[in-house]
Amino acid sequence: MTDSAVPRTPVVAGNWKMHTTLAEARALAAAVRDGCRGLAEIRVAVCPPFTALTAVAEVLAGSTILLGAQDAHWETAGAFTGSVSSAQIWDSGARLVILGHSERRQGLGETDEVVQRKVTAALGQGLTPLVCVGETAAERAAGQTLAVVTRQLVAALGERLAVEVGRCWLAYEPVWAIGTGQTATPAQAGEVHAQLRAALGRLAGPAVAAACPILYGGSVKPEVTPALMTESDIDGALVGGASLKAPEFIGIVRAGLEAKGRAGVSAR
């Protein structure tokens, strides 16, 4: 087991999914930017749809808010209608990319191999991959949770140099909690996060594992954030629906700061 007492900067990332027009994206990004101004010791990211990446990049310019994309193809360019490459994402101004989200694994048939190839492409372009893992309700009921998330993690990050693994972030998103209103209990989530950190240690060494942000995702709301983020191995949240409402999202950011015992305010 790795040293989970090592301090890690908390992270709260908003996944806007297939929502927002350009005007809505600009307004939401501006509200998040302004609402998080002065908050220190936390990393905040927003991941709008591809159509809004450049517009949101303009709104966030000069702020501390990170810009992310929701997916990336494994090829740099080619005849892949409807797809977007890591190179194009980088060119838009984004520096983070969500990969392996359960809505793509479950709804679009993405395999572990596909996620692995996408991670390779993102790393090659200099992006930070936010790799998602998570089990279905049936897998949890069968007692397979830890085996499933470990398999997904090893498939995505195995056989890489430690320095490459160290550039990745993780998110545990139980499929049964996404968009359902159900949230894993702190104990349930904490157990999985601890196992993921231990698996990272076996893959890339204890220093990489101790430094890696591991986020929880799945019906995250301001009221459940404090209990989740008091767990030592939970470093933040990947927020879906609540990220579309600036006050709720900013509330999650502030709740995360409080839970981690951070002062949260500076003049930077």
Helices and strands as residue ranges (DSSP letters): E 11-15, H 22-35, E 43-47, G 50-52, H 53-60, E 66-69, H 86-92, E 96-99, H 102-107, H 112-125, E 128-133, H 137-141, H 145-157, H 162-165, E 169-172, G 175-177, H 186-204, H 206-211, E 214-217, H 225-229, E 236-239, G 241-244, H 246-259
